[in-house]
Amino acid sequence: MILGEGGEKMSKSRGNVVNPNDIVSKYGADTMRLYIMFLGDFEKAAPWQQNAVKGCRRFLERVWSAAEAARGGEGYSAENEILINKTIKKVTEDIEALKFNTAIASLMSLLNEFAAKGAARGDIKAMLLLLCPFAPHICEELWHMLGFEGLAVMQAWPDYDAAKCVDEELDIAVQVNGKFKGTVHVAADCSDEEAVRAATGDERIRRSLEGMQAVKQIVVKNKLVNLIVKPL
């Protein structure tokens, strides 16, 4: 259910009804579709926010600008390949789970990377295929403008390479006696000993261990290290 901006149920008596035709006339049908799916969890009520509608329109305008600025290259660019594979995986799983809002958020993050690094035609092609269920009209227009064959909606859904969706490095939390003290950067799937060594080698964590004696180390792989200590 979409609520009014004040969080109350829409009704004529409250004067908080939003006419979809007005939104389509002002911002376009794609913006309307995109915003409704970006509004929140599909099964939960959420209030209408006019500023967020404008944000969705700006996102689509940035997609257009990125497509116009796309450089040559039909495949994925080296700098964007890993993130594109991760985004395909994320959007695919989120759509199947009806988590449209987080799927769209992933596409927004991908576009931010394109803006920072630039994007090849192949990068934009993948984004258009992923965005097409949410904003079909602009995607078809850009698909045609970039000279891709057929219709975007008729193309096969993009596949991802699972090997390129695994982080080589990641940040894990470090706790001392169960209290969060910071994070450290480690290789993915590193051994427990390596994770503890990275945690105790960090200067901020070391300060928390001064005057303490190690009792036990608890490691949750790829997530956290909890150092149990007691005073000397």
C-alpha positions in Angstrom: 0.0 0.0 0.0 1.3 3.5 -0.9 0.5 6.0 1.8 0.2 9.7 1.7 3.3 11.9 2.3 2.4 12.2 6.0 2.3 8.4 6.4 -1.6 8.2 6.4 -3.8 6.2 4.1 -4.6 8.2 1.0 -8.1 9.5 0.8 -10.0 12.4 -0.8 -11.1 13.7 2.5 -7.5 14.1 3.7 -6.5 15.7 0.4 -3.4 13.5 0.1 -4.3 11.5 -3.0 -1.6 11.3 -5.7 -3.0 11.1 -9.2 -0.7 8.8 -11.3 -1.6 10.6 -14.5 -0.2 13.9 -13.1 3.1 12.1 -12.3 3.3 10.5 -15.7 2.6 13.9 -17.4 5.3 15.7 -15.4 8.0 13.1 -15.1 7.2 10.3 -17.5 5.8 6.8 -17.2 9.3 5.3 -16.6 9.8 7.5 -13.6 6.4 6.5 -12.2 7.2 2.8 -12.7 10.7 3.1 -11.3 9.7 5.1 -8.2 6.8 2.7 -7.2 9.2 -0.2 -7.3 11.9 1.7 -5.5 9.5 3.0 -2.8 10.3 0.1 -0.4 9.7 -3.6 0.3 7.0 -4.9 -2.0 5.0 -6.4 0.9 5.1 -3.3 3.2 3.3 0.0 3.2 5.4 3.1 2.4 4.7 6.8 2.2 4.8 8.7 -1.1 7.7 11.1 -1.2 7.7 13.7 -4.0 11.4 14.5 -3.7 12.2 10.8 -4.2 10.2 10.8 -7.4 12.4 13.6 -8.7 15.4 11.5 -7.6 14.3 8.7 -9.8 13.8 11.1 -12.7 17.4 12.3 -12.2 18.7 8.7 -12.2 17.1 8.1 -15.6 18.5 11.3 -17.0 22.0 10.1 -15.8 21.4 6.8 -17.5 20.7 8.7 -20.7 23.9 10.8 -20.3 26.0 7.7 -19.6 24.7 6.0 -22.8 25.5 9.1 -24.8 29.0 9.2 -23.4 29.7 5.4 -23.9 33.0 4.6 -25.6 33.7 1.8 -28.0 33.8 -1.8 -27.0 31.1 -4.4 -27.3 32.2 -6.4 -24.3 32.5 -5.4 -20.6 35.4 -3.0 -19.9 38.1 -4.3 -17.6 37.4 -1.7 -14.9 33.7 -2.5 -14.7 33.6 -6.2 -15.5 33.6 -7.5 -11.9 30.9 -5.0 -10.7 28.7 -5.7 -13.7 28.8 -9.5 -13.0 28.0 -8.8 -9.3 25.1 -6.4 -10.3 23.6 -9.0 -12.7 23.7 -11.6 -9.9 22.2 -9.2 -7.4 19.4 -7.8 -9.7 18.5 -11.4 -10.9 18.2 -12.7 -7.3 16.3 -9.6 -6.1 13.7 -9.7 -8.9 13.0 -13.3 -8.2 12.5 -12.4 -4.6 10.3 -9.4 -5.4 13.0 -7.1 -3.8 12.7 -4.5 -6.6 13.9 -1.6 -4.4 17.3 -3.2 -3.7 17.6 -4.3 -7.4 17.2 -0.7 -8.4 19.6 0.5 -5.7 22.2 -1.9 -7.2 21.7 -0.3 -10.6 22.1 3.1 -9.1 25.4 2.1 -7.6 26.5 0.6 -10.9 25.7 3.9 -12.7 27.8 5.8 -10.1 30.8 3.6 -11.0 30.2 4.3 -14.7 30.2 8.0 -14.0 33.5 7.7 -12.1 35.3 5.4 -14.5 33.5 5.7 -17.8 31.6 2.9 -19.5 32.0 1.0 -22.8 29.0 0.2 -25.0 29.0 -3.4 -23.6 28.7 -2.0 -20.1 25.8 0.2 -21.0 24.2 -2.7 -22.9 24.2 -4.8 -19.7 22.7 -2.0 -17.7 19.9 -1.4 -20.2 19.0 -5.1 -20.1 18.8 -5.0 -16.3 16.9 -1.7 -16.2 14.4 -2.7 -18.9 11.9 -4.4 -16.6 11.7 -1.2 -14.5 12.0 1.5 -17.2 11.2 -0.1 -20.5 10.6 3.0 -22.6 13.9 4.8 -22.0 15.7 1.5 -22.3 14.2 0.8 -25.7 15.0 4.3 -26.9 18.6 4.0 -25.8 18.9 0.5 -27.2 17.9 1.8 -30.6 20.1 4.9 -30.3 23.2 2.8 -29.6 22.5 0.6 -32.6 21.9 -2.7 -30.8 19.8 -5.2 -32.7 16.2 -6.0 -32.1 14.3 -4.9 -29.0 15.8 -4.8 -25.5 12.8 -6.5 -24.0 13.2 -9.5 -26.4 16.8 -10.2 -25.5 18.0 -13.0 -23.3 18.6 -12.0 -19.7 22.3 -11.5 -19.1 24.3 -14.2 -17.4 27.0 -13.6 -14.8 30.2 -15.4 -14.1 30.1 -16.7 -10.5 33.9 -16.6 -10.3 33.8 -12.8 -10.8 31.2 -12.3 -8.1 33.5 -13.4 -5.3 35.4 -10.7 -3.4 39.2 -11.2 -3.4 39.5 -9.0 -0.3 37.0 -7.8 2.3 36.6 -6.0 5.6 35.8 -7.9 8.7 34.7 -6.6 12.1 37.0 -6.9 15.1 35.6 -7.1 18.6 37.4 -7.2 22.0 35.3 -9.0 24.6 32.3 -8.7 22.3 32.6 -4.9 21.8 33.2 -3.5 18.3 36.6 -1.9 17.9 36.9 -1.5 14.2 37.5 -3.3 10.9 40.5 -4.8 9.2 41.1 -5.6 5.5 41.9 -9.3 4.8 41.9 -11.7 1.9 38.6 -13.5 1.3 38.5 -17.0 2.8 41.7 -16.4 4.7 42.6 -18.8 7.6 41.5 -18.1 11.1 45.2 -17.5 12.0 45.6 -14.9 9.3 42.4 -13.1 10.4 43.6 -12.9 14.0 47.0 -11.8 12.9 45.5 -9.0 10.8 43.3 -8.0 13.8 46.0 -7.9 16.4 48.4 -6.2 13.9 46.0 -3.2 13.5 47.2 -0.2 15.5 43.7 0.8 16.8 43.1 -2.8 17.9 46.5 -3.0 19.5 45.7 -0.1 21.8 42.6 -1.9 23.0 44.8 -4.9 23.9 47.4 -3.0 26.0 47.7 -4.5 29.5 45.5 -7.4 28.5 46.2 -11.2 28.2 44.7 -13.2 25.4 42.2 -15.9 26.6 40.5 -17.0 23.4 39.9 -16.0 19.8 36.6 -16.5 18.1 36.6 -16.2 14.3 33.5 -16.1 12.1 34.9 -16.7 8.6 34.8 -13.6 6.4 32.8 -11.7 9.0 34.5 -11.0 12.3 37.2 -11.7 14.9 36.3 -11.5 18.6 39.3 -11.4 20.9 38.6 -12.5 24.4 41.0 -11.0 26.9 41.5 -10.3 30.6 43.8 -7.9 32.5 47.4 -9.1 33.1 
